[in-house]
Amino acid sequence: MLIGEVARRSGVSSRMLRHYDSLGLVRPTGRTFGGYREYSEEDIRRIFHVESLRSLGLSLRQIGRALEDPAFEPSDLVGDLIQRTEERLKREQELLERLRAVDASAPFGWEGVLRIVELLHGLNSPHAARRQQTVLAPAEDVPMPTELLAEAILAEADPNVAGALRWALERAGGDGVASLAAGARSEDVDVRRRAVLAIAGIPGEEAAAVLAQALHDPDPAVHGRAALALGSRGETAAVPALVRMVAEGTTDVEAAEVLGALAGDAVRADRILSELTGALAAPAADSATRIRLVQALAEMPPDLARDALRCLSEDADRAVARLASALAGVLGRRA
């Protein structure tokens, strides 16, 4: 049977059949004298097997494994599909309940209701470009619901869409911290990272309190982002974490800059200087670590940094000593 006839009878387009052929999923066993694909009855049965597995939500790669690997155990895969389907149904049920609540109270009138429906359709699109377009092209006279934006941020894996969602949440000016705070406590580290990154852009004491809790998160990306955000707000609670980031080489340049900005206050400057010099004297600090810490010292107010750098210019580690001496000289010329 030629490809056109197979497409008509199976409902699978000729283009998709060619795609299956290119992937090795369903390769026609024969060719006509003219070189056209010719499908056998076994090939057609395989097409229906592929389509059946696709209907369960399997990717084409997973289908290929299932059909080709005699030792393939589908139980784990099916279990994963069940879990993902249950999670999707739960999210859809939550969205349905929100829509019913909006329909009952109509806080923005029907324009608001229609806007929420439009947002839901766009944000649940499988295409990242469509989701991003939904966020970046809002209706001018209808506010974006902050709770909906916050929940979308926690679920969004695409960095471009996530950035657009964070921008929209900040622009909306509402309170999305409560929804994001739940994400900051999630067992899923990716959700926690998205939550803290979004909260970092929200002003106010409530956001700062969530960021302070995130300083104790075991994931470096989570507590690092929280430390940078808190330090930029002038919170001294972030100082130990920022110094560790410099010592460990984790976003150390940005951390050093934040420490330098914090040190504009004399009380904070003394604490930061103490933390940095303590880390420099730590027995476990190797040469590379101490060099990063010396560079961070140069971000401090010159009057404080010069004395510390002059002391370090006599350090037993010659690389540290040379760098400290050079930086002390630079600061001296700026005075």
Buried (B, 14 or more C-beta within 10 A) or exposed (E): BBBEEBBEEBEBEBEBBEBBBEBEBBEBEEEEEEEEBBBEEEBBEBBEBBBEBBEBBBEBEBBBBBBEEEEEEBEEBEEEBEEEEEEEEEEEEEBEEBBEEBEEEEEBEEEBBEBBBBBBEBBBBEEBEBBBBBBEEBEEEBBBBBBBBBBBBBBBEBEEBBBBBBBBBBEBEBBBBEBBBBBBEBEEEBBBBBBBBBBBEBEEEBBBEBBBBBBEBEBBBBBBBBBBBBBBBEBBBBBBBBBBBBBBEBBBBBBBBBBBBBBEBEEBBEBBBEBBBEBBEEEEBEEEBBBBBBBBBBBBBBEBBBEBBBEBBEBEBEEBBBBBBBBBBEBEEEE
